[in-house]
Amino acid sequence: MKNLVKVFLAVSIFLLIGSSAVQAQVANNPIHWGFKKARDGQPPDAGKEREELIEKYGAVYKGKPDKKDIYLTFDNGYENGYTDKILDVLKKEKVPAAFFVTGHYLETAEDQVIRMVEEGHIVGNHSYYHPDLTQVDDERVKRELEKVRKLTYEITGQKHMSYLRPPRGVYSERTLKLAKDAGYTHVFWSLAFVDWHTNQQKGWEYSYNNIMKQIHPGAVLLLHTVSKDNADALEKVIKDLKKDGYTFKSLDDLFASKEFDNPMLHSN
């Protein structure tokens, strides 16, 4: 009996040490998404550290540099009265988009979320309570993602979620791995600007000019739906970029073109 107890304790210690060693290998130091901005149509550069993690975990922030494709994405933390106008423009111009939603948005803007899915857009995960995912434990990360997925399904019938945009663009190797293990792919961005301060809107030309000076083949645009500037500029942006030879595609198209092995694609 004593020998069995010793064996049990030895195995338990071995497993505990092994588990700790695995966890130690996956760093949780917070990384704030950033990059050298695009200029003159040349794609941005996120730097060696970010590029290596992007490749390792199958994440994405831009498409192919030799194709004039654009991937339009929006972050939806709360509704500010402009999403319907944005959806109207997308419908008129036949442009697909991805909307990354929080729990608050799902709870307070059901009609807009239903419309997104009905009109063929992707609804992605922006976490339920919008925490810094690097500062919460594994179970909290999983709960944050699952609550958004489940409530989106209850509201819209969208069965799966493939894409995650981390709150505030903060991530770590640990959160990349947790998301991937849960069936998600991180979607960052290659074009963005300060557009979320609702009391500092500067007119549609501010949004238009910031997009046009950073645009590049394979751009993943990040816009916030709370911005009046974005809502007012969007139709002209789309029309002018189409005239310049750009094609608007969905995130599913992007990942299909990259041949990512993601069983959650085409999930609407």
Sine and cosine of phi, psi and omega as CSV:
sin_phi,cos_phi,sin_psi,cos_psi,sin_omega,cos_omega
0.00,0.00,-0.70,0.71,0.00,-1.00
-0.88,0.47,-0.60,0.80,0.02,-1.00
-0.91,0.42,-0.64,0.77,0.03,-1.00
-0.89,0.45,-0.65,0.76,0.04,-1.00
-0.89,0.45,-0.68,0.74,0.01,-1.00
-0.89,0.46,-0.68,0.73,0.01,-1.00
-0.89,0.45,-0.70,0.72,0.00,-1.00
-0.87,0.49,-0.70,0.71,0.00,-1.00
-0.91,0.42,-0.64,0.77,-0.01,-1.00
-0.90,0.43,-0.69,0.72,0.02,-1.00
-0.90,0.43,-0.67,0.74,-0.01,-1.00
-0.88,0.47,-0.69,0.73,0.02,-1.00
-0.90,0.43,-0.66,0.75,0.01,-1.00
-0.87,0.49,-0.71,0.70,-0.01,-1.00
-0.91,0.41,-0.63,0.77,0.00,-1.00
-0.90,0.43,-0.71,0.71,0.02,-1.00
-0.90,0.43,-0.67,0.74,0.01,-1.00
-0.88,0.47,-0.68,0.74,0.02,-1.00
-0.90,0.44,-0.67,0.74,0.01,-1.00
-0.90,0.43,-0.61,0.80,0.00,-1.00
-0.91,0.42,-0.66,0.75,0.02,-1.00
-0.89,0.45,-0.71,0.71,0.00,-1.00
-0.88,0.47,-0.61,0.79,-0.04,-1.00
-0.91,0.41,-0.45,0.89,-0.02,-1.00
-0.96,0.28,-0.33,0.94,-0.03,-1.00
-0.97,-0.23,0.98,-0.22,-0.11,-0.99
-0.93,0.36,0.55,-0.83,0.04,-1.00
-0.87,-0.49,0.35,0.94,0.06,-1.00
-0.93,0.37,0.80,-0.59,-0.07,-1.00
-0.89,0.45,0.69,-0.72,0.08,-1.00
-0.86,-0.51,0.79,-0.61,0.03,-1.00
-1.00,-0.08,0.85,-0.53,-0.06,-1.00
-0.87,0.50,0.73,-0.68,0.02,-1.00
-0.25,-0.97,0.25,-0.97,-0.05,-1.00
-0.25,-0.97,0.29,-0.96,0.13,-0.99
-0.98,0.21,0.88,-0.48,-0.15,-0.99
-0.88,0.48,0.46,-0.89,0.05,-1.00
-0.93,0.36,0.58,-0.82,0.08,-1.00
-0.60,-0.80,0.62,-0.78,0.07,-1.00
0.81,0.58,0.61,0.79,0.05,-1.00
0.98,0.21,0.06,1.00,0.01,-1.00
-1.00,-0.02,0.77,-0.64,-0.04,-1.00
-0.85,0.53,0.45,-0.89,0.01,-1.00
-0.96,0.28,0.21,-0.98,0.01,-1.00
-0.83,-0.56,0.84,-0.54,-0.04,-1.00
-1.00,0.01,-0.14,0.99,0.01,-1.00
1.00,-0.03,0.34,-0.94,-0.14,-0.99
-0.86,0.51,-0.75,0.66,-0.06,-1.00
-0.86,0.52,-0.75,0.66,-0.03,-1.00
-0.93,0.38,-0.66,0.75,-0.02,-1.00
-0.88,0.47,-0.64,0.77,-0.01,-1.00
-0.91,0.41,-0.66,0.75,0.03,-1.00
-0.94,0.34,-0.60,0.80,0.07,-1.00
-0.83,0.55,-0.74,0.67,-0.03,-1.00
-0.93,0.38,-0.67,0.74,-0.08,-1.00
-0.89,0.46,-0.62,0.79,-0.09,-1.00
-0.95,-0.31,0.22,0.97,0.11,-0.99
0.92,0.39,0.40,0.92,0.04,-1.00
-0.98,0.19,-0.01,-1.00,-0.04,-1.00
-0.46,-0.89,0.50,-0.87,0.16,-0.99
-0.63,-0.78,-0.11,0.99,0.06,-1.00
-0.35,-0.94,0.32,-0.95,0.03,-1.00
-0.99,-0.14,-0.33,-0.94,-0.06,-1.00
-0.94,0.34,0.70,-0.72,-0.07,-1.00
-0.97,0.25,-0.17,0.99,-0.04,-1.00
-0.97,-0.24,0.14,0.99,0.03,-1.00
-0.81,-0.59,0.75,-0.66,-0.04,-1.00
-0.99,0.11,0.87,0.49,0.06,-1.00
-0.97,-0.23,0.52,-0.85,0.01,-1.00
-0.75,-0.66,0.64,-0.77,0.00,-1.00
-0.86,-0.51,0.93,-0.36,-0.13,-0.99
-1.00,-0.05,0.84,-0.55,0.01,-1.00
-0.75,-0.66,0.50,-0.86,0.02,-1.00
-0.77,-0.63,0.58,-0.81,0.17,-0.99
-0.98,-0.22,0.75,-0.66,-0.06,-1.00
-0.84,-0.54,1.00,-0.02,0.05,-1.00
-1.00,0.08,-0.59,0.81,0.06,-1.00
-0.39,-0.92,0.31,-0.95,-0.03,-1.00
-1.00,-0.02,0.75,-0.66,-0.02,-1.00
-0.84,-0.54,0.25,0.97,0.10,-0.99
1.00,-0.09,0.09,1.00,-0.08,-1.00
-0.90,-0.43,-0.12,0.99,-0.08,-1.00
-0.91,0.41,-0.63,0.78,0.02,-1.00
-0.88,0.47,-0.63,0.78,0.04,-1.00
-0.90,0.44,-0.67,0.74,0.04,-1.00
-0.88,0.47,-0.71,0.71,0.02,-1.00
-0.90,0.44,-0.60,0.80,0.06,-1.00
-0.86,0.50,-0.70,0.71,0.00,-1.00
-0.91,0.43,-0.71,0.70,0.00,-1.00
-0.87,0.49,-0.65,0.76,0.02,-1.00
-0.92,0.40,-0.70,0.71,-0.01,-1.00
-0.88,0.47,-0.67,0.75,-0.07,-1.00
-1.00,-0.03,0.00,1.00,0.01,-1.00
0.82,0.57,0.79,0.62,-0.03,-1.00
-0.91,-0.42,0.79,-0.61,0.07,-1.00
-0.99,0.13,0.43,-0.90,0.02,-1.00
-0.52,-0.85,0.23,-0.97,0.12,-0.99
-0.86,-0.51,0.71,-0.70,0.00,-1.00
-0.90,-0.45,0.88,-0.48,0.00,-1.00
-1.00,-0.09,0.91,-0.41,-0.18,-0.98
-0.93,-0.37,0.48,-0.88,0.11,-0.99
-0.98,-0.18,0.13,-0.99,0.07,-1.00
-0.89,0.46,-0.66,0.75,0.02,-1.00
-0.86,0.52,-0.67,0.75,0.00,-1.00
-0.91,0.42,-0.68,0.73,0.01,-1.00
-0.89,0.46,-0.61,0.79,-0.04,-1.00
-0.96,0.29,-0.46,0.89,-0.15,-0.99
-0.91,-0.41,-0.14,0.99,-0.07,-1.00
-0.69,-0.73,0.76,0.65,-0.05,-1.00
-0.84,0.54,-0.68,0.73,-0.07,-1.00
-0.87,0.50,-0.65,0.76,-0.01,-1.00
-0.93,0.36,-0.64,0.77,0.00,-1.00
-0.92,0.40,-0.67,0.74,0.06,-1.00
-0.86,0.51,-0.69,0.72,-0.01,-1.00
-0.89,0.45,-0.66,0.75,0.02,-1.00
-0.81,0.59,-0.77,0.63,-0.04,-1.00
-0.93,0.37,-0.69,0.72,-0.01,-1.00
-0.88,0.48,-0.51,0.86,-0.03,-1.00
-0.99,-0.10,0.24,0.97,0.18,-0.98
1.00,0.04,0.23,0.97,0.01,-1.00
-1.00,0.02,0.30,-0.95,0.04,-1.00
-1.00,-0.04,0.72,-0.70,0.15,-0.99
-0.96,-0.28,0.88,-0.47,-0.03,-1.00
-0.95,-0.32,0.08,-1.00,-0.13,-0.99
-0.99,-0.16,0.80,-0.60,0.04,-1.00
-0.87,-0.50,0.29,0.96,-0.05,-1.00
0.98,0.20,0.36,-0.93,-0.08,-1.00
-0.98,0.22,-0.78,0.63,-0.07,-1.00
-0.96,-0.29,0.10,1.00,0.09,-1.00
0.88,0.47,0.70,0.71,0.07,-1.00
-1.00,0.09,0.21,-0.98,0.23,-0.97
-0.96,0.30,0.94,-0.33,-0.12,-0.99
-0.92,0.40,-0.35,0.94,0.02,-1.00
-0.96,0.26,-0.23,0.97,-0.08,-1.00
-0.97,-0.26,0.11,0.99,0.04,-1.00
-0.85,-0.52,0.35,-0.94,-0.09,-1.00
-0.97,0.22,0.13,-0.99,-0.09,-1.00
-0.84,0.54,-0.71,0.71,-0.04,-1.00
-0.90,0.43,-0.60,0.80,0.05,-1.00
-0.91,0.42,-0.66,0.75,0.05,-1.00
-0.86,0.52,-0.73,0.68,-0.02,-1.00
-0.88,0.47,-0.66,0.75,0.01,-1.00
-0.90,0.43,-0.68,0.73,0.00,-1.00
-0.83,0.56,-0.72,0.69,-0.04,-1.00
-0.95,0.31,-0.68,0.73,-0.06,-1.00
-0.92,0.38,-0.58,0.81,0.01,-1.00
-0.90,0.43,-0.63,0.78,0.04,-1.00
-0.92,0.39,-0.72,0.69,-0.01,-1.00
-0.87,0.50,-0.72,0.70,-0.06,-1.00
-0.91,0.41,-0.71,0.70,-0.02,-1.00
-0.93,0.37,-0.59,0.81,0.07,-1.00
-0.88,0.48,-0.67,0.75,0.04,-1.00
-0.89,0.45,-0.69,0.72,-0.01,-1.00
-0.89,0.45,-0.57,0.82,-0.04,-1.00
-0.99,0.15,-0.65,0.76,-0.21,-0.98
-0.89,-0.46,-0.35,0.94,-0.10,-0.99
1.00,0.05,0.00,1.00,0.07,-1.00
-0.92,0.38,0.91,-0.42,-0.17,-0.98
-0.96,0.27,-0.60,0.80,-0.11,-0.99
-0.78,-0.62,0.31,-0.95,0.17,-0.98
-0.80,-0.60,0.75,-0.66,-0.03,-1.00
-0.97,-0.24,-0.44,0.90,-0.25,-0.97
-0.84,-0.54,0.63,-0.78,0.01,-1.00
-0.80,-0.61,0.72,-0.70,0.21,-0.98
-0.90,-0.43,0.89,-0.46,-0.08,-1.00
-0.93,0.36,0.65,-0.76,0.04,-1.00
-0.80,0.60,0.72,-0.70,0.05,-1.00
0.89,0.45,0.15,0.99,-0.03,-1.00
0.93,0.37,0.38,0.92,0.00,-1.00
-0.98,-0.17,0.73,-0.68,-0.06,-1.00
-0.45,-0.90,0.08,-1.00,0.09,-1.00
-0.50,-0.87,0.12,-0.99,0.06,-1.00
-0.88,0.47,-0.60,0.80,0.03,-1.00
-0.86,0.50,-0.74,0.68,-0.04,-1.00
-0.95,0.32,-0.52,0.85,0.11,-0.99
-0.88,0.47,-0.69,0.72,-0.01,-1.00
-0.93,0.37,-0.70,0.72,0.02,-1.00
-0.85,0.53,-0.69,0.72,0.00,-1.00
-0.91,0.41,-0.69,0.72,0.00,-1.00
-0.89,0.45,-0.67,0.74,0.02,-1.00
-0.89,0.45,-0.46,0.89,0.01,-1.00
-1.00,0.03,0.06,1.00,0.05,-1.00
1.00,-0.07,0.23,0.97,-0.03,-1.00
-0.96,-0.29,0.46,-0.89,0.15,-0.99
-0.89,-0.46,0.76,-0.65,0.06,-1.00
-0.94,0.34,0.75,-0.66,0.10,-1.00
-0.88,-0.47,0.94,-0.34,0.08,-1.00
-1.00,-0.06,-0.57,-0.82,-0.05,-1.00
-0.39,-0.92,0.36,-0.93,0.01,-1.00
-0.88,-0.47,-0.04,1.00,0.01,-1.00
-0.56,-0.83,0.85,-0.52,0.03,-1.00
-0.32,-0.95,0.23,-0.97,0.06,-1.00
-0.34,-0.94,0.15,-0.99,-0.03,-1.00
-0.96,0.28,0.97,-0.24,-0.07,-1.00
-0.75,-0.66,0.03,1.00,-0.17,-0.98
-0.99,-0.13,-0.09,1.00,0.03,-1.00
-0.99,0.15,0.97,-0.25,-0.12,-0.99
-0.93,0.36,-0.37,0.93,0.02,-1.00
-1.00,-0.09,0.18,0.98,0.02,-1.00
-0.75,-0.66,0.58,0.82,0.05,-1.00
-0.95,0.31,0.62,-0.79,-0.18,-0.98
-0.87,-0.50,0.10,1.00,-0.03,-1.00
0.97,-0.25,0.41,-0.91,-0.12,-0.99
-0.86,0.50,-0.49,0.87,-0.04,-1.00
-0.92,0.40,-0.49,0.87,0.05,-1.00
-0.87,0.49,-0.76,0.65,0.02,-1.00
-0.91,0.42,-0.73,0.68,-0.03,-1.00
-0.85,0.53,-0.76,0.65,-0.06,-1.00
-0.91,0.41,-0.64,0.77,0.02,-1.00
-0.90,0.43,-0.60,0.80,0.04,-1.00
-0.94,0.35,-0.74,0.67,-0.12,-0.99
-0.92,0.39,-0.54,0.84,-0.02,-1.00
-0.98,0.18,-0.29,0.96,0.03,-1.00
-0.96,-0.27,-0.08,1.00,-0.12,-0.99
-0.90,0.44,0.55,-0.84,0.01,-1.00
-0.36,-0.93,0.36,-0.93,0.07,-1.00
-0.85,0.53,0.72,-0.69,-0.01,-1.00
0.99,0.15,0.27,0.96,-0.07,-1.00
-0.92,0.40,0.71,-0.70,0.21,-0.98
-0.96,-0.26,0.96,-0.26,-0.05,-1.00
-0.99,0.10,0.70,-0.72,0.17,-0.99
-0.93,-0.38,0.88,-0.47,0.09,-1.00
-0.80,-0.60,0.44,-0.90,0.06,-1.00
-0.96,-0.29,0.74,-0.68,-0.05,-1.00
-0.96,0.28,-0.17,0.99,0.03,-1.00
-0.97,0.25,-0.16,0.99,-0.10,-1.00
-1.00,0.04,0.86,-0.52,0.11,-0.99
-0.91,0.42,-0.60,0.80,0.03,-1.00
-0.84,0.55,-0.72,0.70,0.00,-1.00
-0.90,0.44,-0.70,0.71,-0.01,-1.00
-0.88,0.47,-0.64,0.76,-0.03,-1.00
-0.96,0.27,-0.48,0.88,-0.07,-1.00
-1.00,-0.01,-0.33,0.94,-0.23,-0.97
-0.85,0.53,-0.71,0.71,-0.06,-1.00
-0.89,0.45,-0.69,0.73,0.01,-1.00
-0.92,0.40,-0.64,0.77,0.05,-1.00
-0.84,0.54,-0.77,0.64,-0.05,-1.00
-0.89,0.46,-0.73,0.68,-0.04,-1.00
-0.90,0.44,-0.68,0.73,-0.04,-1.00
-0.94,0.34,-0.59,0.81,0.04,-1.00
-0.94,0.34,-0.58,0.81,0.09,-1.00
-0.89,0.46,-0.67,0.74,0.03,-1.00
-0.88,0.47,-0.51,0.86,-0.01,-1.00
-1.00,0.08,0.11,0.99,0.09,-1.00
1.00,-0.08,0.14,0.99,0.02,-1.00
-1.00,0.10,0.51,-0.86,0.06,-1.00
-0.86,-0.51,0.74,-0.68,0.02,-1.00
-1.00,0.00,0.81,-0.59,-0.02,-1.00
-0.78,-0.62,0.22,-0.97,-0.02,-1.00
-1.00,-0.01,0.24,-0.97,0.06,-1.00
-0.88,0.47,-0.56,0.83,0.07,-1.00
-0.86,0.51,-0.64,0.77,0.05,-1.00
-0.89,0.45,-0.66,0.75,-0.01,-1.00
-0.87,0.48,-0.75,0.66,-0.05,-1.00
-0.95,0.31,-0.53,0.85,0.08,-1.00
-0.90,0.43,-0.64,0.77,-0.01,-1.00
-0.93,0.37,-0.46,0.89,0.02,-1.00
-1.00,0.02,-0.06,1.00,0.03,-1.00
0.84,0.54,0.66,0.75,0.08,-1.00
-0.95,0.30,0.62,-0.79,0.05,-1.00
-1.00,0.06,0.99,0.13,-0.07,-1.00
-0.80,-0.60,0.98,-0.21,-0.05,-1.00
-0.92,0.39,-0.15,0.99,-0.06,-1.00
-1.00,-0.05,0.04,1.00,-0.02,-1.00
-0.91,0.42,0.36,-0.93,0.03,-1.00
0.82,0.57,0.81,0.58,-0.21,-0.98
-0.99,-0.13,-0.10,0.99,-0.06,-1.00
-0.95,0.33,0.00,0.00,0.00,0.00
